[in-house]
Amino acid sequence: MRVVTSSEMLKIEEQAESRFGLSVGLLMERAGQAVADEAGRMLPGPGNVLIVCGKGNNGGDGFVAARLLSQAGYKVTVFSLADREAFPPAARKAFDNLPPEVKLIKDPDLDLLDRSMHESDLIIDAIFGFSLRGAVRGIASEVIDILNSSKKPILSVDLPSGLEADTGKVHNVAVKANQTVTFSAMKLGMLLLPGSEYTGEVYVADIGIPDSLIREFSSFRQLQREDVYELFPARRIEAHKKSVGQVLVIAGSRGMPGAAVLVARGAYKIGAGLVAFAPPQSIAPILNGALVEAIAWPQVETNAGTLAMSAYENLLELSSRYDVTAIGPGLGLEDETVELVRRLVENIEKPLVVDASALIAVAGKTDVLTKRKAETVITPHPGEMARLFNVSTNVILDDPIGFAKRAAEELGVIAVLKGPRTIISKATESTINTTGNPGLATAGTGDVLTGFVASLMAQGLNAYDAASVAVYMHGLSADIAVEDITEYCLMASDVIDYLPEAISWIM
């Protein structure tokens, strides 16, 4: 499903009019009809509806809905936050077309609003549209507080008023909607936090804007079940272990052998035909015992039990035999190992997934990423992304989409910025993931994700789609798991164990 920013939506609406003759007034009529239809589903049969309208075209959508609901037998009250002269032309026309049966409160009389609210069965929020930036000021802030205190069901028009369409931020107040009817495409901020906590159930209404326009101007997507089904690698009847993907795992150390196991188990479970470890020699027996299906190629190690620089030539040659290499989890940060990782990242010629210790190793020397010719995926959490750009973690958290896109553009990689809304970016597009839950905040879940990404790449998906599908399935598996074992009890291995149920649900 395509997702748009406010500027992209403006371009789409402009092109809808110039190319297809879809005027603002026509789109407003269709939007208002969609709002009225959704209101009818929320409040079947005649009832009292309060519609709060702002001065922009969002308010115009509310005026159209008021007319249609009144004609359908509902008792409608409109509270207008602006005078007629303040409305843009299409909204002014919609205001002028309000039937006399609609009770109109023109003045900002909050006591009258409060009385009307208590008499209503449903409130429609049509105060601000997708162009809002920053904090809500003045009487609108007071009105939103009153609506939120009502305990009445609220339907928001396009997106909850007070919510920034591009960032999902709420600077002081925003409407807490039970449902939101948005038009043509989801707005980016509705998927991000805290925005997604304000929207309630979201219905995307088709108001006649061609899908081709939305695809042309949108630079974001949200994968849904049917998208993942279409992307998921199919197994041909003549498949064999080498044809369905071979993954090399360069991970683990004496102190962290489990990281390698989680990567390899994840890679196998999501479909790789052959997975091999290339670990420090002292932990090879542990890995063999933990995952009997995987091959182990023991390597020379340092005194600390990490991979030694002298393993470089062997690892480079070994990587050439596999479709994809996953590097980083549990490798440690011994100086010799850091230098080894940098050289491997720069010189491995096959596709690569870079995570954990390997990300820290290349921080401050990111040219090893930009020099790569094969597809590369990096999977940082915000702290690791902060190291890559030499900024604080809070700076990353304040603009996660911006930094994911920056990493993709400047480093020439597919960037997977992990978080409550994981963002997968390539230079021209980003995917916003909405599966997953707080149970994933436990050690090792990132290692599992690295295995998923590497495996799907090895099975033939391009790096961007592989990362997007991997993140979706990783979160979906966790969502299914917590239904049985709760967010508190979820461990990384559970994400792997519940993956078959997640795949069955997709298929």
C-alpha positions in Angstrom: 0.0 0.0 0.0 1.3 3.4 -0.9 1.9 6.1 1.8 2.3 9.8 1.1 3.7 12.9 2.7 1.8 16.2 2.7 3.9 17.6 -0.1 3.3 14.4 -2.2 -0.4 14.6 -1.6 -0.5 18.2 -2.7 1.3 17.3 -5.9 -1.1 14.4 -6.4 -4.2 16.6 -6.0 -2.7 19.2 -8.4 -2.0 16.6 -11.0 -5.5 15.1 -10.5 -7.0 18.4 -11.5 -4.6 19.3 -14.3 -4.5 15.8 -15.9 -7.8 14.3 -15.1 -10.1 17.3 -14.4 -10.7 16.3 -10.8 -11.4 19.7 -9.2 -11.0 20.5 -5.5 -14.8 20.9 -5.3 -15.4 17.4 -6.8 -12.8 15.8 -4.6 -14.3 17.5 -1.6 -17.8 16.2 -2.4 -16.4 12.7 -2.7 -14.4 13.0 0.5 -17.5 14.3 2.4 -19.5 11.4 1.1 -16.8 9.0 2.4 -17.0 10.7 5.8 -20.8 10.5 5.8 -20.6 6.8 4.9 -18.2 6.0 7.6 -20.2 8.0 10.1 -23.2 6.0 9.1 -21.3 2.8 9.8 -20.3 4.1 13.3 -23.8 5.3 14.1 -26.4 3.2 12.2 -29.8 4.9 12.1 -30.6 8.5 12.9 -28.7 10.1 15.8 -27.1 13.3 16.9 -23.8 14.2 15.1 -21.5 17.1 16.0 -19.1 18.2 13.3 -16.3 20.5 14.2 -14.9 22.3 11.2 -11.7 24.3 10.7 -11.1 27.0 8.1 -9.4 24.9 5.4 -10.5 22.3 2.9 -10.6 19.7 5.8 -13.5 21.9 7.2 -15.1 21.8 3.7 -15.1 18.0 3.8 -16.9 18.3 7.1 -19.5 20.7 5.7 -20.3 18.3 2.8 -20.6 15.4 5.3 -23.0 17.6 7.4 -25.2 18.2 4.4 -25.3 14.5 3.5 -25.9 13.3 7.0 -28.7 15.8 7.5 -30.3 14.7 4.3 -30.1 11.1 5.5 -32.1 11.9 8.7 -29.4 12.6 11.2 -29.6 15.6 13.5 -26.5 17.6 12.7 -24.7 20.4 14.5 -21.8 22.2 12.9 -19.3 24.1 15.1 -17.2 26.3 12.8 -13.9 27.7 14.0 -13.9 30.3 11.3 -16.1 32.8 9.5 -17.3 32.2 6.0 -14.9 34.7 4.5 -11.9 32.7 5.8 -12.8 29.6 3.9 -11.1 28.7 0.5 -13.5 28.7 -2.4 -14.5 25.1 -2.4 -15.0 25.0 1.3 -17.0 28.3 1.2 -19.3 26.7 -1.4 -19.8 23.6 0.8 -20.6 26.0 3.7 -23.1 27.9 1.7 -24.8 24.6 0.7 -25.5 23.6 4.3 -29.3 23.0 4.6 -31.3 25.0 7.2 -31.9 21.8 9.2 -28.2 21.8 10.2 -27.7 23.7 13.4 -24.7 26.1 12.9 -22.6 27.5 15.7 -20.7 30.3 14.1 -19.1 31.9 17.1 -16.3 30.3 19.2 -18.7 29.7 22.1 -17.0 26.8 24.0 -19.9 26.5 26.4 -22.3 25.9 23.5 -19.8 23.5 22.0 -19.7 21.6 25.3 -23.5 21.4 25.5 -23.7 20.2 21.9 -21.0 17.6 22.5 -22.8 16.1 25.4 -26.0 15.9 23.3 -24.2 14.1 20.5 -23.8 10.4 19.7 -20.9 10.9 17.4 -18.3 13.7 16.9 -16.6 14.3 13.5 -13.3 16.1 13.7 -12.7 18.2 10.6 -10.5 20.9 12.1 -7.1 20.5 10.4 -5.9 18.5 7.4 -2.5 17.2 6.3 -0.9 20.7 6.0 -0.6 21.3 9.8 2.9 22.0 11.1 3.9 22.5 14.7 1.7 23.0 17.8 -2.0 23.7 17.7 -2.6 27.3 19.0 -5.5 29.4 20.3 -9.1 28.2 20.5 -8.4 25.2 18.3 -6.2 23.8 21.2 -9.1 24.3 23.7 -11.6 22.7 21.3 -9.4 19.6 20.9 -9.1 19.3 24.7 -12.9 19.5 25.0 -13.4 16.8 22.3 -10.9 14.5 23.9 -12.7 14.8 27.3 -16.1 13.9 25.8 -15.8 10.1 26.0 -17.9 10.2 22.8 -16.8 8.3 19.7 -14.8 10.5 17.4 -14.3 10.1 13.6 -11.4 12.2 12.2 -11.4 13.5 8.7 -8.1 12.6 6.7 -6.1 12.5 9.9 -6.6 13.5 13.6 -6.4 17.2 14.0 -3.1 18.2 15.7 -1.1 15.3 14.2 1.7 16.2 11.8 1.1 14.4 8.6 4.8 13.8 7.8 6.3 13.0 11.2 3.6 11.6 13.4 4.5 14.2 16.0 2.0 15.8 18.4 3.5 19.0 19.7 0.9 19.8 22.4 -2.6 18.4 21.7 -4.2 16.2 19.0 -7.6 14.5 18.6 -7.7 11.0 19.9 -9.9 9.4 17.3 -11.8 6.1 17.4 -11.7 6.0 13.6 -10.1 8.0 10.8 -11.2 8.1 7.2 -8.3 9.2 5.1 -8.4 9.9 1.4 -6.6 8.1 -1.5 -3.6 7.0 0.6 -2.3 6.7 4.1 -0.4 9.8 5.4 3.1 9.0 6.6 2.5 10.3 10.1 -0.4 8.0 10.7 2.0 5.0 10.7 4.7 6.6 12.8 4.7 7.0 16.6 3.0 8.6 18.4 0.7 9.4 15.4 -0.5 5.8 15.1 -1.8 5.9 18.7 -4.2 8.8 17.8 -5.8 7.5 14.6 -7.9 4.5 15.9 -9.1 2.3 13.1 -8.2 3.7 9.7 -10.2 3.5 6.5 -8.6 4.6 3.3 -11.4 6.0 1.0 -11.1 6.0 -2.8 -12.3 9.4 -4.0 -11.4 8.9 -7.6 -7.7 9.8 -7.8 -6.0 7.3 -10.1 -3.7 4.8 -8.4 -1.1 5.7 -11.1 -0.8 9.2 -9.7 -0.3 8.0 -6.2 2.3 5.5 -7.3 4.1 8.2 -9.4 4.5 10.7 -6.6 4.6 8.5 -3.4 8.0 7.6 -2.1 6.8 5.4 0.8 5.0 2.1 1.1 3.6 -0.1 3.9 3.7 -3.8 3.2 0.5 -5.6 3.8 -0.3 -9.3 3.8 -1.1 -9.5 0.1 2.1 -7.6 -0.7 4.3 -10.0 1.3 2.5 -12.9 -0.3 3.4 -11.6 -3.8 7.0 -11.0 -2.8 7.7 -14.2 -0.8 10.1 -16.5 -2.7 8.3 -19.4 -4.4 9.7 -22.9 -4.3 10.0 -24.6 -7.7 9.3 -28.3 -7.8 12.8 -29.0 -9.0 14.4 -26.9 -6.1 17.5 -28.2 -4.3 19.5 -26.9 -1.4 21.9 -24.8 -3.5 19.2 -23.3 -5.8 17.2 -21.9 -2.9 19.9 -19.9 -1.3 23.3 -20.3 0.4 24.2 -18.1 3.3 27.6 -17.7 5.0 27.5 -16.4 8.6 30.6 -14.6 9.9 29.5 -14.0 13.4 30.1 -15.0 17.0 33.1 -15.0 19.4 34.1 -16.8 22.6 31.9 -14.5 24.6 29.0 -14.4 22.3 28.5 -17.7 20.4 24.7 -17.5 20.5 24.6 -14.6 18.1 25.9 -16.7 15.3 23.4 -19.5 16.1 20.5 -17.0 16.0 21.6 -15.6 12.6 22.0 -19.1 11.1 18.7 -20.5 12.6 16.8 -17.5 11.3 18.3 -17.9 7.8 17.4 -21.6 7.7 13.9 -21.2 9.1 12.8 -18.6 6.6 14.0 -20.8 3.7 17.7 -20.9 2.9 18.9 -24.2 1.5 22.3 -24.1 3.0 23.8 -22.1 5.9 27.4 -22.2 7.0 29.3 -20.7 10.0 32.7 -19.2 9.7 33.5 -18.8 13.4 36.5 -18.5 15.6 37.8 -22.0 15.9 37.2 -22.4 19.7 33.4 -22.0 19.4 32.9 -24.2 16.3 32.0 -27.2 18.5 29.4 -25.1 20.3 27.8 -24.0 17.0 27.8 -27.5 15.6 26.0 -28.7 18.7 23.5 -25.9 18.6 22.6 -26.2 14.9 23.4 -29.6 13.4 22.0 -28.6 10.0 24.7 -25.9 9.5 28.3 -26.4 8.2 31.1 -24.9 10.2 34.4 -23.6 8.8 36.5 -22.8 11.9 38.8 -19.8 11.5 42.0 -18.6 13.2 41.2 -16.6 16.3 42.8 -14.0 18.6 43.7 -14.6 22.2 40.3 -13.1 23.1 38.5 -15.7 21.1 37.5 -13.3 18.2 38.3 -13.7 14.5 42.0 -12.9 13.7 43.3 -10.8 10.9 45.1 -13.9 9.5 41.7 -15.4 8.6 41.1 -12.7 6.0 42.1 -14.5 2.8 40.3 -17.6 3.9 37.1 -15.7 4.7 37.3 -13.8 1.5 37.6 -16.9 -0.6 34.9 -18.7 1.5 32.4 -15.8 0.9 32.7 -16.3 -2.9 31.1 -19.7 -2.6 27.9 -18.4 -1.0 25.1 -16.2 -2.4 25.0 -13.8 0.6 27.2 -13.2 3.6 25.9 -12.0 7.0 28.5 -10.3 9.1 28.7 -8.8 12.5 26.6 -10.2 15.3 28.7 -11.2 18.3 32.1 -10.6 16.6 33.4 -8.3 19.3 35.5 -5.2 19.0 39.1 -6.4 19.3 41.3 -4.1 17.2 42.4 -6.9 15.0 38.8 -8.1 14.5 37.6 -4.6 13.7 40.3 -4.2 11.0 39.4 -7.6 9.6 35.7 -6.7 9.3 36.5 -3.4 7.5 38.6 -5.2 4.9 35.9 -7.9 4.5 33.1 -5.4 4.1 35.0 -3.5 1.5 36.2 -6.6 -0.5 33.6 -9.3 -0.3 32.2 -9.3 -3.8 28.9 -11.0 -3.1 25.8 -9.3 -1.4 26.3 -8.5 2.2 24.2 -7.9 5.4 26.1 -5.8 7.9 24.9 -5.7 11.5 26.0 -5.2 15.2 29.8 -5.4 15.7 30.4 -4.9 12.0 28.4 -1.7 12.0 30.5 -0.4 14.8 33.7 -1.5 13.0 32.8 0.6 9.9 31.7 3.7 11.8 34.2 6.4 11.1 35.3 4.5 8.0 32.1 4.3 6.0 34.0 4.5 2.7 34.3 0.7 2.9 30.5 0.7 2.3 30.4 3.2 -0.5 33.1 1.3 -2.4 31.1 -1.8 -2.5 29.6 -2.9 -5.9 27.3 -5.7 -4.7 24.0 -5.2 -2.9 24.5 -4.3 0.8 22.0 -4.1 3.7 22.8 -2.5 7.0 20.6 -3.1 10.0 21.4 -0.6 12.7 19.4 0.3 15.8 19.4 4.0 16.5 22.6 3.9 18.6 24.5 2.2 15.8 23.1 4.7 13.2 24.2 7.5 15.5 27.8 6.1 15.4 27.7 5.9 11.6 26.9 9.7 11.4 28.7 10.8 14.5 25.6 12.3 16.1 23.7 11.5 19.3 21.1 8.8 19.5 18.5 11.5 20.2 19.2 13.2 16.9 18.5 9.9 15.1 15.3 9.4 17.1 14.1 12.8 16.2 14.3 12.1 12.5 14.5 8.4 11.9 13.2 8.6 8.3 15.6 11.3 7.4 18.6 9.4 8.6 17.5 6.1 7.1 17.2 7.8 3.7 20.4 9.6 4.2 22.2 6.4 5.0 20.8 4.8 1.8 21.8 7.8 -0.3 25.2 8.6 1.1 26.4 5.0 1.8 24.9 3.3 -1.2 23.1 0.7 0.9 19.7 -0.5 1.9 19.3 0.9 5.4 17.1 -0.9 7.9 16.7 1.4 10.9 15.3 -0.7 13.7 12.7 0.6 16.1 9.0 0.5 17.1 8.4 1.5 13.4 11.3 0.0 11.5 12.2 1.9 8.4 13.7 0.3 5.4 15.2 2.8 2.9 16.7 2.8 -0.5 17.7 6.0 -2.3 14.3 6.5 -3.9 11.8 4.9 -1.6 11.2 3.8 2.0 9.0 1.1 3.6 7.4 1.8 6.9 6.8 -1.4 8.9 3.9 -1.7 11.3 4.3 -5.3 12.6 6.0 -6.1 15.8 5.6 -5.3 19.5 7.7 -4.3 22.6 8.5 -7.9 23.2 11.2 -7.6 20.5 13.1 -5.4 22.9 15.3 -8.3 24.0 18.8 -9.5 23.2 19.2 -11.5 19.9 16.1 -10.4 18.0 18.3 -8.3 15.7 20.5 -11.3 15.0 17.4 -13.2 13.9 16.4 -10.4 11.6 19.9 -10.4 10.0 19.5 -14.1 9.2 16.0 -13.4 7.7 17.4 -10.7 5.5 20.4 -12.7 4.3 18.2 -15.7 3.6 15.6 -13.9 1.5 18.4 -12.2 -0.5 20.0 -15.6 -1.1 16.6 -16.9 -2.3 16.5 -14.2 -5.0 14.8 -11.1 -3.7 16.5 -7.8 -4.3 18.0 -6.3 -1.2 15.2 -3.7 -0.6 12.4 -6.2 -1.0 14.3 -8.8 1.0 14.8 -6.4 3.9 11.2 -5.2 3.8 9.7 -8.7 3.8 12.2 -9.9 6.5 11.2 -7.0 8.8 7.5 -7.6 8.2 7.8 -11.4 8.9 10.1 -10.8 11.9 7.4 -8.5 13.5 4.5 -10.7 12.5 6.1 -13.7 14.1 6.6 -11.8 17.3 3.0 -10.6 17.2 1.8 -14.2 16.9 4.2 -15.4 19.6 3.0 -12.8 22.2 -0.6 -14.1 21.9 0.7 -17.3 23.5 3.6 -16.2 25.7 3.2 -12.5 26.3 5.6 -9.6 25.5 7.4 -10.2 28.8 8.4 -13.8 28.0 9.3 -13.3 24.3 12.9 -14.3 23.5 14.8 -14.1 20.2 14.5 -17.9 19.6 10.7 -17.6 19.9 10.6 -15.3 16.9 12.2 -18.2 14.9 9.9 -20.8 16.4 6.7 -18.9 15.6 7.8 -18.1 12.1 6.0 -21.1 10.6 2.7 -19.8 11.9 3.5 -16.4 10.4 4.3 -17.9 7.0 1.1 -20.0 7.1 -0.9 -16.8 7.8 0.7 -15.0 4.8 0.2 -18.0 2.5 
